[in-house]
């Protein structure tokens, strides 16, 4: 009986964790987030269907966790097979309190099934997983 309860709890924990990092889907504006140390990383994709106007990479930390310093982000658009078809990198020297953003102008139309992806770095160390948005 105890094994069944622990097994059920393990399955629920996996389902809950998976739901927190699932990709959003772009319509007019969509946001997908993933956990990162002391906060999260988000991808806000602006556009419609397979059209991407811009992507905003966002890093948020709790006030107690301190500043976000010397940060950068990679944004890519990937085809359904995981190949990068568009990529940009931006960086910022200095510190920002609680919430930092980097905005990437894309202004391109891709295909349904492609994914916009954000990876966030602080002092060269990736923070959390990838924040993804499915197009269409």
N, C-alpha and C positions, 0 to 999 in steps of 0.2 A: 504494500500500500504506500509506504514512504517513497519507494522508487517511482511509482506512478505520479505522485505529487511533485517530486523533484523534476521528473521528466516533463510534466506539463508546465511547470514554472520555467524551465529552460527554454521550451518552445516559445512561450509567451515573451520571454526576455529577448529572444532572437527576432521575433516578429516586431516587437517594439523598437529595437535598435535598428532594424532594417527600414522601418517606416520613417525614421528620423533622417536618413540620408538618401531617400529616394529622390529621383529627379523630378522636377516640376515639368510642366508642359507649356510652351509658349503660345499665347493667343494674342493679346495686345501687349501685355506685360506679364512676366512670370518670374517667380523667385524660388530658388532652391537653395537649401542651406545644409551644412554639415557641421558637426561638433569640431571644436579646436580647443586647445588648452585655455581654460578660464573664459570660454565664450564660444563663438561660432564664426564661420566663414560663409558668406552668401554670394550667390550669383543672381543678379537681377537683369534679365534680358528684356529689352524693349524692341518691339517689332510686331509683326502679324504673320501667322503661319510660318513659312520658311524664310520670311524676310527678317533680317536682324539689323536694326538701326544702331543700337549701342548695347554694350554690356557694362554693368557697374559691378565691380568686385568690392565686397564689403567685409571688413573685419571688425568684430565687436568683442570687447572684453568687459568684465565686471569692473566697477570702479576700484574695488579692493585689489584687483590683479595688477594694476599699474598701467603704464603707458604702452602704446604701440609704437615701436621705434624702428627706423631704418627698414621700411617694409617695401615689398614689391609683390606683383601679381602676374601670373601668366594666364592669358585667356586664349582658348583655342576652340575651333569648331571642328568636330570630328565626324567622319562618315560612319555608317552603321557597322563597319568592320574595324573601327578604332583608329583609322588613319587620319592624321591632322591635315585639314584642307585650308585652314586659316589659323594664324598664330600671331600674338603680340605680347610684349613684355613691357611693363611700366614699373618705375621705382620711385621712392620718395626717401630722401635723407632727412633725418630729424624725427621728432616724436609728436604723437597725437594722442589725446586722452579719449578713452572709451570706444570711439567709433572712427574708423578710417575708411576712406573710399578711394578707388582709382577707377576712372571712366575711360572706356575703350570705344572709339568710334569704329563701327564695323561697316555699315551702309552697304550691305550685300544681301542677295537672295541666294539661299542654299537649297536643299531639298528636304522634304519631310523625312523624318527618321534620323536626321543629323542632330548633333548635340553640342550645345555651348558648354564649356567647362572652365571653371576657375580654380586655380591653385594659388594659395597665399603664402608668402614667406616673410619672416622677420629675421633680420641679420643673417640671411641666407638659409635659414632653417624653415622647412615647410611646416605650416600650422594646420593640422587637421587633414581631412581627406579632400576629395574634389567635390565642388558644388556644381551640379549639372542641371541643365534644362534641355528637355527634348523638344525639337522643333515640330510644329504641327500637332 
